[in-house]
């Protein structure tokens, strides 16, 4: 009876080790997904679709407008010309989260280019920019398309 208990104990320890090791493989991505609500990385390639956090070019205003226009065309969105004509090029920002990013662009959609530059230059997570981009897209494109 004592040896049966020892065998069960060793099997339990072995199974718990496997479970803990499997959790650590996806730990960083899982935390990011839970914290931010999404991630630019694959979580589990067979279950999650990756988010394209590099869909717009923030290297210059012209390239940004061009990438936004191509994105709108590719996804059958409304013409973004009016929204793109109102963009700001310079503004002081301080963003601390993806939520801050989304709230900023919801209130001031014309600051999307400035936000993109700020996030790139300050090495902030791309997920924050993605949240702002989504708010920008919603500001000029309704779901009726």
C-alpha positions as CSV (number, residue, x, y, z in Angstrom):
1,X,0.0,0.0,0.0
2,X,2.9,2.3,0.9
3,X,4.6,1.8,-2.5
4,X,1.3,2.4,-4.4
5,X,1.1,5.8,-2.6
6,X,4.7,6.6,-3.6
7,X,4.0,5.7,-7.2
8,X,0.9,8.0,-7.3
9,X,2.9,10.7,-5.7
10,X,5.6,10.5,-8.3
11,X,3.1,10.4,-11.1
12,X,1.4,13.4,-9.7
13,X,4.7,15.3,-9.5
14,X,5.6,14.3,-13.0
15,X,2.2,15.5,-14.4
16,X,2.4,18.8,-12.5
17,X,5.9,19.4,-13.9
18,X,4.6,18.9,-17.4
19,X,1.7,21.2,-16.8
20,X,3.9,24.0,-15.4
21,X,6.4,23.6,-18.3
22,X,3.6,23.9,-20.9
23,X,2.3,27.1,-19.2
24,X,5.7,28.8,-19.4
25,X,5.9,28.3,-23.2
26,X,3.1,30.8,-23.8
27,X,3.3,32.7,-20.6
28,X,4.5,36.1,-21.9
29,X,2.1,36.1,-24.8
30,X,-0.8,35.1,-22.6
31,X,0.0,37.8,-20.1
32,X,0.1,40.4,-22.9
33,X,-3.2,39.1,-24.3
34,X,-4.9,39.3,-21.0
35,X,-3.5,42.7,-20.0
36,X,-4.1,44.5,-23.3
37,X,-7.0,42.4,-24.6
38,X,-5.0,41.4,-27.7
39,X,-1.5,40.9,-29.0
40,X,0.5,41.5,-32.1
41,X,2.1,38.1,-31.7
42,X,0.6,34.7,-32.2
43,X,-0.6,33.2,-29.0
44,X,-1.4,29.7,-30.4
45,X,-1.0,29.7,-34.2
46,X,-3.8,27.2,-34.7
47,X,-6.3,29.1,-32.5
48,X,-5.6,32.8,-32.9
49,X,-5.3,35.0,-35.9
50,X,-2.3,37.4,-35.6
51,X,-3.1,41.1,-35.5
52,X,-1.4,43.2,-38.1
53,X,0.2,45.9,-36.0
54,X,2.3,47.2,-38.9
55,X,-0.4,48.1,-41.4
56,X,0.4,51.8,-41.6
57,X,3.7,53.6,-42.4
58,X,4.5,56.4,-40.0
59,X,7.9,57.3,-41.6
60,X,6.4,60.4,-43.3
61,X,3.0,62.0,-43.6
62,X,2.8,61.1,-47.3
63,X,3.6,57.5,-46.7
64,X,1.1,57.4,-43.8
65,X,-1.7,58.8,-46.0
66,X,-0.8,56.4,-48.8
67,X,-0.8,53.3,-46.5
68,X,-4.1,54.4,-45.0
69,X,-5.7,54.9,-48.5
70,X,-4.4,51.5,-49.6
71,X,-5.8,49.9,-46.4
72,X,-9.2,51.5,-46.9
73,X,-9.3,50.3,-50.5
74,X,-8.2,46.8,-49.7
75,X,-10.9,46.4,-46.9
76,X,-13.7,48.2,-48.8
77,X,-13.8,51.1,-46.3
78,X,-15.1,54.6,-47.0
79,X,-12.7,57.1,-48.7
80,X,-10.5,58.4,-46.0
81,X,-9.5,61.6,-47.8
82,X,-11.5,64.0,-45.5
83,X,-10.1,62.4,-42.4
84,X,-6.5,62.4,-43.8
85,X,-6.8,66.1,-44.7
86,X,-7.3,67.1,-41.1
87,X,-4.2,65.3,-39.6
88,X,-1.9,67.1,-37.2
89,X,1.9,66.7,-37.6
90,X,3.2,67.9,-34.2
91,X,1.8,67.7,-30.7
92,X,3.2,66.7,-27.3
93,X,1.8,63.4,-26.1
94,X,2.2,61.2,-23.0
95,X,0.5,57.8,-23.4
96,X,0.6,55.2,-20.6
97,X,-1.6,52.4,-22.0
98,X,-3.5,51.2,-25.0
99,X,-6.6,52.6,-23.3
100,X,-5.0,56.1,-23.2
101,X,-4.2,55.7,-26.9
102,X,-7.7,54.8,-27.9
103,X,-9.2,57.6,-25.7
104,X,-6.9,60.1,-27.3
105,X,-7.8,59.2,-30.8
106,X,-11.5,58.9,-30.0
107,X,-11.4,62.5,-28.8
108,X,-8.9,63.8,-31.4
109,X,-8.7,61.5,-34.4
110,X,-6.5,64.0,-36.2
111,X,-3.7,63.1,-33.9
112,X,-3.2,59.5,-35.2
113,X,0.0,60.3,-37.1
114,X,1.5,62.1,-34.1
115,X,0.5,59.0,-32.0
116,X,2.2,56.7,-34.4
117,X,5.4,58.7,-34.4
118,X,5.3,59.0,-30.5
119,X,4.9,55.2,-30.1
120,X,7.6,54.4,-32.5
121,X,10.1,57.0,-31.2
122,X,9.4,56.1,-27.5
123,X,9.5,52.3,-28.0
124,X,5.9,51.8,-26.7
125,X,4.0,48.6,-27.5
126,X,2.6,48.4,-31.0
127,X,-0.7,47.1,-29.4
128,X,-1.2,50.7,-28.1
129,X,-0.9,52.0,-31.6
130,X,-3.3,49.4,-32.9
131,X,-5.9,50.5,-30.4
132,X,-5.5,54.1,-31.6
133,X,-5.7,53.1,-35.3
134,X,-8.9,51.2,-34.6
135,X,-10.4,54.4,-33.0
136,X,-9.2,56.4,-36.0
137,X,-10.8,54.0,-38.5
138,X,-14.1,54.1,-36.6
139,X,-14.0,57.9,-36.6
140,X,-14.5,58.2,-40.3
141,X,-15.8,54.8,-41.3
142,X,-19.0,53.4,-40.0
143,X,-20.0,49.7,-40.1
144,X,-22.3,50.2,-43.1
145,X,-19.4,50.8,-45.4
